[in-house]
């Protein structure tokens, strides 16, 4: 499966072609925005969107902590509760939706189960498929 960020650099200043792939660092992203020579700066609507997104995340983290939850546990519960009826909320589904690796989602599910937040059960005869 290709890396989700493999084409993320295609539109950044200084990238030679969208077909060229290389590792990016924070420097690659931020330096063109800081440079006075660069005419391409982050548009104000994008910066505002990022700010508003951060405010929502901060609100969510604070609300979770007030209820004795860790922010990641809260996000897991939101993803499980928000899954459509057509989707089976597996560990893999949770990992994808939260942007985690599978083993991280397993550990989060284990901690959430130990805290009594979720109940995991095997999906029929396939013991590899666990449902949080």
N, C-alpha and C positions, 0 to 999 in steps of 0.2 A: 504494500500500500504506500503510495507516495506521501511524503511529508506534507502536511497542510501548509507549511510556510515556504515550500520550495519555490513558489512563484511570487512570493510576497515582495521580493526586491525588484520586480520587473519595472515598476513605475517610479522607483526612487531616483532622485538625481544621481548621476554618476554611474548608473547601470548601463552596460553597453548593449545588451540585448535581452529579451525575455527568455530566450533559449539558454543563455548562460546561467549556470547554477553555481553558487558558492555559499559558504557560511556567512551569516551576517552577525554583526555585533551591535550593541547599542550605539557605538560610535558611528557605524554606517548609517544608522537611522537619524541620530540626533545632530551630527556634525553638519550635514547640509542645511538643516534648519537654523543652526546658529551662525553659519557663515554669511557675512554681509554680501559676498559675491553671488551667493545662490539666490536666484530670483524665485525659486519654488519654495515657498514656506508653507507650513501647515495652514490650511484655510481656517478662518475664524469659526465657521460652523463646525468643522471637525474638532477643533479644540474645545468648543462649547459642548459638543456631544460627549467627548471624553470626560469633561468636568461633570456633566449631569449624570453620566453613567457611574462615575466614582461616587457621587453623592448617594445614588440609589444603593450601591454596594455597601457603602458606609452605614446607611440606614438599616439595611438588612442585617449586617454584622452586629450592630448595636441591639437590634430587636432580638436576635438569636441569643446574644449573651445575657440579656435581661431575663430570658426564659430558661437559662441554664444550659443552653445548647452551644456547641462550637459552631462557628460559621459554616464549616464544611458539612456538618451534620444537618444543619438547616437547609443548605442547598440540596443535599441528597433527598431530604423529605419533600422539598418543593418539586424536584424532578420526578419522584415517584408519584406524588399526588397529581402532578400536571400531565402525566403520561396519558395519551389518548387510549380509548378502549381497544383500539386495534393493535396497540403496542404492549408487549410483555416487558415489564420493567425488570430486566435481568441485570446482573452485575456489569456485563458488557455495555448494556444500554446506559447505565448510570455513569460508567467510565467515559463513554463517548460524550454524553450530555454535559458532564462536569469538566471535560478536558483533562481527565486523569489517565494514567496508565492503568491497565487492568488490575495489577497487584495493589495499587494504591486504593482503588475502589473496593477491593476485597477487604483490605485493612479497615477502611472507613465503615464498611458494612459490618465487620466484626465488632468494632467499637460501638456502633449504633445499636447492634443487636444486644450487646452486653449492657448497654444503658437502657434497654427496654423500649427503644424508639421504633425498631422494625423487627419483624419476625421473618427469618429466612426459611424457605422450604425448597425441597428438591422439585424439579419440574418433571413429574412423571417418572419414567424409567431411566431418563438420562441424568445420572448423578452429577455430571459436569456442569449442568445448568442450574444455578442457584438464583432464586428470586428474592430480592431484599424486601 
